Amino acid sequence: WSTDVSFALDIILSGSVDDVFIFQIAGNLLAGSAVKVLLVADGSGHGTPWASNIIWQVAGYVSVGTTAHLEGVILVKTHCAMNAGSSINGRVLAQTAVTLETSAIITQSTSIGLHAPVLNGAAFAPTGSQLILTFDSQPTDRGGMAGVGQCALVLAAATVTTIRGGGTDEPLCYWQDDSTLVVNLDYQTLLAPGSTVSLLDRAIRPALSTSPCPGPFCAAGSATIDINFPCGGVACEQPVAVVSGSPQISACPSEVLKLDASASNGGGIKPLAYAWRVDPTRSNFADELNARLEQLDGNDAVSIALGDLPSGGTQFVLLLDVTSLLGLVSETVDFVVKRSGGAEPSLSVDGPPERIARPALATQLLGVASLAACWQAAKGLQISFEWTVGNVTVSATGEPAPSALRNALVLPSPLRSSLLLPPFSL
């Protein structure tokens, strides 16, 4: 309208949640006393129009009469005067002033109306194997996806490239519900805390919308994974560093110190990054060895082998922490390696330093030993193994078992590297 618009009778707007009403007025908007704007369904089965989809764009001023009631969002260039007892279900935005005289502006959640889905956040699952995208409570149409499908159907191309990383397969997504999108991650992903995840422009719309995309109700936008809280409101899985190896090496000049951390866990979908160092307060030649350890790559240094050890060193304390995809760092663990004065064989038990065994099943342990590098032995020499029970506990608190119970665990005595404990030995 190029002039003022005034009405003294009720206005009925008939439609559905998909419909948008825009009133553009070059003059003033004058609503008479006791008049009402009423919203009714058009019989399509898609509900009644929503207040947020009704726009009053006014170049002049707005006057709402006594006890009158409007629906929608008023955008006025000058001011809006709401007289005694008047009300509006929606919002009033004026460039100069809004005056209220015992009036009511109702902004209930129901007045938000049908709207483009809003991406509220992006966070890793606690295990680091998935990315979770959450939308506002309005159900979406899931971008037309049914079951597991390519993420490119709903996510921007740059985001899909980051998720794919160094892999060649297209990333896959699925909807956990109408407001939660789950992205399955591959170990080659470049996604990390601080990454921004963007939606494919205009691909997702409200479940109740019948308007095709692109359109005013189709989603757009992005969310950034919080660096400090990458799993959102829940705790991420904490990585754990585990070191195994021989606690003693010989004095041979060509001896190699070998440690393995492959039993470390909690890294998520990507390999852990390993940070090795030598404790300078408890080790010999720590500076020299640390300089060599700095050359190792964090993701590939799952095991280390330090040869040409300086002569005269008797103790080396190796420290390790591991870092996960989510940027979480484990507690530091130490592993003490002592160097003997002779050519004793090295010895370790295969596997992680701790393991879980079911009493009803047989348990097998394997000792791994090797002769010292400088041992000049006769041909056919064999290494003998002797197994003993070091300690038995009966509870998670570490309380030692009574001596009778401790003595009840009798080990077989073969001079072999493999020890087999029959069922119910433990």
N, C-alpha and C positions, 0 to 999 in steps of 0.2 A: 504494500500500500504506500502511496506517495503522500498521503494525508494522515490526519489523526484517525485512530480506530477506537471507537467506544461501543460498549454493549451494555444493555440493561436487562437482557434475558439470559438464561443459562445457555452455555455452549456445550454441545455433546460431541466428543471425539470418539469415533468408532474405528476399531482396528484390532491389531494383535501386538504381541511383544516385538515383532519384527518391524513394525511401522515407526517412521520418524515424521514428526510434524514440526515444521519450521515456519514461524510467522515473522516476516521482515516488514517493519513499519518505519517509514521515513519521518513520521510525525510523533505524536504522543499515543500512549495506550491508556485508556480510561475505562476501568471496570466499575460498573454501577454498584450501588448498595445491595447486599444480599444475593448477588448473582453468583453462579457456580460454574466451574469448568468440570464436566463429568466425563469419566473414561469408561467406555463400554466395549465388550467383546464383539467382534464382527461375525462370530459363528464359525470361524475357521478351525477352532480347536486349539489355537496357539495363545490363549490367554487374552488379557486386556492390554492396551498400550501402557507403557511404563513412563513415569514422570520424567525420567532422565532423557527420554527420547523426544521430549516436547520443548522446543526452543522458542522463546519470545525475544527477538532481536529488535530493539527500539532505539531510534536515533535521538528522540526527544526525552521526555520523562514519563514515568509510570505512576498512575494513581489507582490504588485498589480501594474500592468503596467499603463502607462500614459493613462488617460481618460477611464480606464477600470471600470466596475461596477459589484460588487458582491452582493449576497443576503445571509443573514444568520448571525450566530454568530460565530466569529473566536476565538478559544481558542488556543493560541500559546505559546510554552514553552519558546521561546527566545523573538524575536522582530518581529514587523510587520511594513513594510515600504510601505506607500501609496504614489505613485508618483503623479506628477502634474495632476490635473484634475480628479483623480480617485474618486470613491465613493463606499459606501456600505450601503445597507438598512438593518440595524441590529445593531450589537455591535462588538467591538474588545477588547479582554482581553488578554494582554501579560504579561509574568513574568518579562520582562526587560524593553521594551520601545515600544511605538507606535509613529512613525514619520509621520507627515502629510505635504504634499506640495500642498497647495491650493486644499485640498481634502475635501470630505464631508462624515460624518457619520450620517445617517438619523435614528432617533429613534422615528418616529411617532407612535401614538397609534396603527395604523394598522399593524405595524411591530411586535406587541406583539404576534399576531397570536393566534391560538387555544391553550388554556392552561387550566390547572386544575382550577376550580372555586376557588376564593379566598374569605375566610370569613373575611369581613372587620370589623365587630363589632357585639356586643350583648348588648342590652339595654332593659330596661323595657318600656312598654307602660306607658303613663302619669298616668293612673289609677292604675297601679300596678297589673293588672289582666292578663297581657300577657307579654311574652318575645319576642322581635323582633330581628331576626338574618338577617343581610344584607350582601349580597355578592357583588363582583365587577360587573361592568355593563354588562359583558358577560352573556347572558341568560343561565340558567342551564336547565337540563332535569327534575328538581324538584325531583330528586331521584326516578323517576318512580311513584311518588304519584299522585293520582287524587282525589281532594276533601280532606276531613278530614281523616287523618290516624294516626296510631301510630307513635310517635316520634322516636321509636326504629328503624324505617326504615332508618333514616338519622342521628341520634345522637348517640354518644358513650354510652355504657351501664352505665358507671359511671355517666354521665350527666343525663341520664334518671332516674337513682336512686335518684339523688339529686332533680330533678324536682318532682318526685313522692312523696318524703318525707315520711311522715307517712301514706300516703294513700295506697289503694290497687289497684285502677284502673290504667290502663296504660295511661300515659300522651298522649294527642292528639295534633297534629300539622296540619297546612295547609299552602299552599303557597299563599301569597297575590298577588304575581306576580313571574316572573321567577328568580328574584334576592332577594326576601324577604320571609323568613320563619317565621311563627307566631306560638308560643308555647302557648297553653292555660294552665293557672296555676290553681292549686287547693289550697284551703286554708291550706292544710297540707304540702305544698312544703317547701323544705329547701333552695331553691334558694334565694340569697340575693346579695346586692352590694358586689363586690369582688369575687364572684363565677366565676369559669372558665367553659365555655361551649365548649365541644369538639364535632367535627363531627364524625360520624361513618366512619371509614377509608375506602376510595375508594367506597363510595356509591352514590356520586353526580358527574355528568359529564356535559360537555357543551351540550347545546341543539342540536348543529350541529354535535356533534361527533357520529360516528357510531362504534367506538371501545368500546367493553364491559368493565365494571369494574370487577376486578381491572385492572388498566392500567395507562399509563403516564398522561392521561387527567382527572383522577378522583380526587376529592377533598379530602384533609386531613387538619388537623389543628384545632385551637381553638381560642377563644376570651374570654377576661375577662371583666366582667361588671364593669365599672368604679365606684369606691366608691364615688367619689365626684360628678359625673354626671351620676347617674344610669339610667336616661331616655335619655341619649345621648345628642343631640343638642336641646331638647325641655324641658320645665319646667315640673317637676313631680307635681302631684296633692298634694297640701299642706294639711296635716291633720288639723282638727279643733276640739278642746276640748270643750265639752258642759256639764255643770253640772246642775242638778236640785235637788231639795229637799226642806225641810222646813227651812226658814231663822230664825226660832225661836223655841227654845225648852224650856221645863219647868225646874224648879229648882229641880225636883225630883231626888233623889240619883240614882235611877235605870233608868234614862232617857238614851236613845240611840240616838246618832247623826248619821243620815243616809243620805247619798248622792249617787246619781246615775249619771253615765256618759255614759249610753248606747246610747244617742243621738249623741255622738261624731262620726265624720265621716272622710273619706279620708284615710283610712288605706290600701286600695288596697284589694287584694284577701284574705289576712290574717287578723286576729283580731289585733286591735291596742294594743300597750303596754301602760299601764297607770302608771304614776308616781305621786302619791299623797304626799303632805307634808303640814305641818302647818307653816304659816308665823310667824317666831319668833318675829318680830317687832310689830305685831298687835294682837297677841293671848296670852291667858293665858296658862301656862303649855305646851308650844310648844315642849320642849325637850322630855318630857314624852310621848306625843302623837306621835311625829315623830319616836321615838323608836318602837312604836307599828306599825306604818305604814310601816316601813322598812321590816317587816315580810311578807308583801303582795307580791304575784307574779305579775309581770308587766302585763301579758296577761289576768289574771283572775280577776284583781282588777277593774272590770268595775263599781262596787259599793262598798261602804265601810259602815261599821256599827261600831261605837266606843261607847261601853258601859262603865260603871264604870268610868264616867268622874270625874276628881278631883273636889271636892267641892270648891266653891269659885270662879270658873271661870265664867266670864260673857260674853266673846267673843272668838270665834274660827274662824280664817280665813284659809280656806282650799285652797291650790293651786294645780292645775293640769296641766300637759302637757302630750300629747299623742305622741307616736312614731309609724310611719308606717313601713310596710315591707321594704320600700325603705330607711329607716334610717332617714327620715325627721321628725323633731320635731315641734309640733304646738306651737303657742303662748301660754303663760301661762295665764290661767284664774283663777280668785279667786271667792270664794263663802263665804260670811260672815254669820255666824250663831251666833245669840245672845241668851244668856241664861237669861230667865226672873227671877224675884224674887219670883214668885209664881208657881201655877199649871195650867197655861194657856194651852189650847190644841195646838198641833202643826198643821201647815197648809201649804199646797203647792197646786199648780195647776198641774194636771197630764200632763205629756209630757214635751217636751223641752221648754226652756224659751222663744224661739221665734218660730213662725210658720207662714205659708203663708195661707191666706184664699181668696177664690174667692168671690167677692161681691154678685154675683148672686145666691150663694148657702148659705144654712143655716150653721152657725158655732156653734159648741158645745164645751164648756169648762167644765172641771170637777175638782171641788175642792176636795182635799183629806185631811181630818182632823182626828185626833185621840186625845182622852183624855190623859191627863198627866198620867204617870204610877202610881203616888201616889194619884190620885184623888179618894176620897171616895164619889162616887155619888150614888144617889138613883137609884133603879132599873128602867130601861126604859128611862133614861135620853137621850135626843137627842141634837145634835149640830146644831145650826142655822147658816146659811151662809148669808152674805150680800155682794152683788157685787156692785162695783162703778167703774166709768170711771176715770182712773188715768190721762191719757194724750192722746191726739189725734194729730198726725202729718199729714201733707198733701204732703210731698215730701221726697225724699231720703236724703235730707240734714238735716232732723230732725226739720224743721221749724214748730213751734206750729201753730195749726189751730186757726182761729178766734173763739171767745167764742161762737158765734151763731152756728157755725158748731159743736163745742165740745158739746154744750148742746143738739144738735139734736140727739145725740146717747143716746136713752133712754133704759135702761135695764129693763127687766122684774124683778119683785121683789119677786119671790118665795123664801122661806127660805129653799131651797134645795141646795145640792152640785152641781147639774148640771145646767149650764146656756146655754140656746139655743137662739142664735141670729138669727132672721128671715132673709131671703134673703134681700139684699140691706140695711141691718142695718149698714154696714160698707161702 
